[in-house]
Amino acid sequence: MSGFSLVQFMCEGGFGMWMVLAAGCAALGAAVRYAAAPDRGKLAFTAALSATTVIATIVGVWTNVGAVLSFLEDPARAPDADVTRILLTGLKEAGRPGTLGGLLLTLVALVVSVGVLRSARIGAGARGAEGRAAIA
């Protein structure tokens, strides 16, 4: 197995990779903003961009699977002796948007969890200050 090449990875995944990358990076940026200063509006925006990333990932994978199956329809391009190899190689490449989308969404979830923790700590601190003020 040769070394990993990001350029080859992106090319294998096709045009849909760019949609997944754009939506995923936007979601990751929104997650960082939420983690830095938690509030419901930022969390909702992050959730919406995460949903967009999921949709772009699904569309990217299914578009690629369709391209592979379309290629296999033509016996001139895909002789019977090579169908299995072409199918497996095509499915490997078709899954690239799923890999990229999954990676980006995992990072988004990790960063959002930091924001949720910070939000809980900020909320606990505010409740503690209110309690101390009521006693005084």
C-alpha positions as CSV (number, residue, x, y, z in Angstrom):
1,M,0.0,0.0,0.0
2,S,1.4,3.4,-1.0
3,G,1.3,6.5,1.2
4,F,-1.7,8.7,1.7
5,S,-2.3,11.6,-0.7
6,L,-5.0,14.1,0.2
7,V,-5.1,15.3,-3.5
8,Q,-5.7,11.7,-4.7
9,F,-8.3,11.2,-1.9
10,M,-10.2,14.4,-3.0
11,C,-10.0,13.4,-6.6
12,E,-11.3,9.9,-6.0
13,G,-14.3,11.3,-4.1
14,G,-15.3,13.6,-7.0
15,F,-17.1,16.9,-7.0
16,G,-19.2,16.1,-4.0
17,M,-16.1,16.1,-1.8
18,W,-15.9,19.9,-2.2
19,M,-19.5,20.3,-1.0
20,V,-18.8,18.1,2.0
21,L,-15.5,20.0,2.7
22,A,-17.3,23.4,2.5
23,A,-20.2,22.4,4.7
24,G,-18.1,20.5,7.2
25,C,-15.5,23.3,7.6
26,A,-18.4,25.8,8.1
27,A,-19.9,23.5,10.7
28,L,-16.5,23.2,12.4
29,G,-16.1,26.9,12.4
30,A,-19.5,27.4,13.9
31,A,-18.7,24.8,16.6
32,V,-15.5,26.7,17.5
33,R,-17.5,29.9,17.9
34,Y,-20.0,28.0,20.1
35,A,-17.3,26.5,22.2
36,A,-15.7,29.9,22.7
37,A,-18.9,31.7,23.7
38,P,-21.8,29.2,24.2
39,D,-25.3,30.3,23.5
40,R,-28.4,28.7,22.0
41,G,-28.3,30.6,18.7
42,K,-24.7,29.5,17.9
43,L,-25.6,25.9,18.9
44,A,-28.6,25.9,16.6
45,F,-26.5,27.3,13.7
46,T,-23.9,24.6,14.3
47,A,-26.6,22.0,14.2
48,A,-28.0,23.3,10.9
49,L,-24.6,23.3,9.3
50,S,-24.0,19.8,10.7
51,A,-27.2,18.7,9.0
52,T,-26.1,20.3,5.8
53,T,-22.8,18.3,6.1
54,V,-24.8,15.1,6.5
55,I,-26.9,15.8,3.5
56,A,-23.9,16.8,1.4
57,T,-22.2,13.5,2.5
58,I,-25.2,11.4,1.5
59,V,-25.6,13.1,-1.8
60,G,-21.9,12.8,-2.6
61,V,-21.8,9.1,-1.8
62,W,-24.9,8.2,-3.7
63,T,-23.9,10.3,-6.7
64,N,-20.6,8.4,-6.8
65,V,-22.3,5.1,-6.5
66,G,-24.5,6.1,-9.4
67,A,-21.5,7.0,-11.5
68,V,-19.9,3.6,-10.8
69,L,-23.0,1.7,-11.7
70,S,-23.4,3.8,-14.8
71,F,-19.9,3.0,-15.8
72,L,-20.5,-0.7,-15.3
73,E,-23.5,-0.7,-17.6
74,D,-21.4,-0.3,-20.7
75,P,-19.6,-3.6,-21.7
76,A,-17.2,-1.7,-23.8
77,R,-15.9,0.3,-20.8
78,A,-16.2,-2.5,-18.3
79,P,-15.6,-6.0,-19.8
80,D,-17.1,-8.9,-17.9
81,A,-13.7,-10.1,-16.7
82,D,-13.0,-6.8,-15.0
83,V,-16.4,-6.0,-13.5
84,T,-15.6,-7.1,-10.0
85,R,-12.4,-5.2,-9.8
86,I,-13.9,-2.1,-11.3
87,L,-16.9,-2.3,-8.9
88,L,-14.8,-2.7,-5.8
89,T,-12.5,0.1,-6.8
90,G,-15.4,2.3,-7.7
91,L,-17.2,1.6,-4.4
92,K,-13.9,2.4,-2.5
93,E,-13.8,5.8,-4.3
94,A,-17.5,6.3,-3.9
95,G,-17.2,6.1,-0.1
96,R,-14.7,9.0,0.1
97,P,-17.3,11.7,0.8
98,G,-18.6,9.5,3.7
99,T,-15.1,9.3,5.1
100,L,-14.5,13.0,4.9
101,G,-18.0,13.9,6.2
102,G,-17.6,11.5,9.1
103,L,-14.3,12.9,10.1
104,L,-15.5,16.5,10.0
105,L,-18.7,15.7,11.9
106,T,-16.7,13.9,14.5
107,L,-14.5,17.0,15.0
108,V,-17.7,19.1,15.2
109,A,-19.2,16.9,17.9
110,L,-16.0,17.0,19.9
111,V,-15.8,20.8,19.7
112,V,-19.5,21.2,20.5
113,S,-19.0,19.0,23.6
114,V,-16.4,21.4,24.9
115,G,-19.0,24.2,24.4
116,V,-21.7,22.2,26.2
117,L,-19.3,21.7,29.1
118,R,-18.4,25.4,29.2
119,S,-22.1,26.3,29.1
120,A,-22.8,24.0,32.0
121,R,-20.0,25.5,34.0
122,I,-21.0,29.1,33.2
123,G,-24.6,28.3,34.1
124,A,-23.6,26.6,37.4
125,G,-21.4,29.7,38.3
126,A,-24.4,32.1,37.6
127,R,-26.7,30.0,39.7
128,G,-24.2,30.0,42.6
129,A,-23.8,33.8,42.4
130,E,-27.6,34.2,42.5
131,G,-27.8,31.9,45.6
132,R,-25.1,33.9,47.4
133,A,-26.9,37.2,46.6
134,A,-30.2,35.9,48.0
135,I,-28.5,34.8,51.2
136,A,-26.9,38.2,51.7
